[in-house]
Amino acid sequence: MKTEDQRLSREQVGSIVTMLRLTTDRELNCSECLQHVGEYAETRLAGKPLDEILAGIEQHLELCPECREEFLALQQILKAGL
């Protein structure tokens, strides 16, 4: 029997459901994401449509805080260069 301390909060359940909704049949790992994050950042900055690989990068960034941090830093550098 679970005690109240072992129950998930509404926020935790919501976070889990959101992450499950974002998963796909083929997930990129961090290494694959970081190989293409520069191209992804440049494509987003130019307002161009994303191809399948870059859409996978976007999906990975939604789930991975470490890669998202790398992307945001790169994005700031690219914007500063304009």
Long-range contacts (C-beta under 8 A, 24 or more apart in sequence): 19-63, 22-59, 22-62, 22-63, 23-63, 24-56, 24-59, 26-56, 27-56, 27-59, 27-60, 28-56, 28-57, 28-59, 28-60, 30-60, 30-64, 30-66, 30-67, 32-56, 32-60, 33-57, 33-60, 33-61, 33-64, 33-67, 34-67, 34-70, 37-61, 37-67, 37-70, 37-71, 37-74, 38-74, 40-71, 41-71, 41-74, 41-75, 41-78, 42-78, 44-75, 45-75, 45-78, 45-79, 45-82
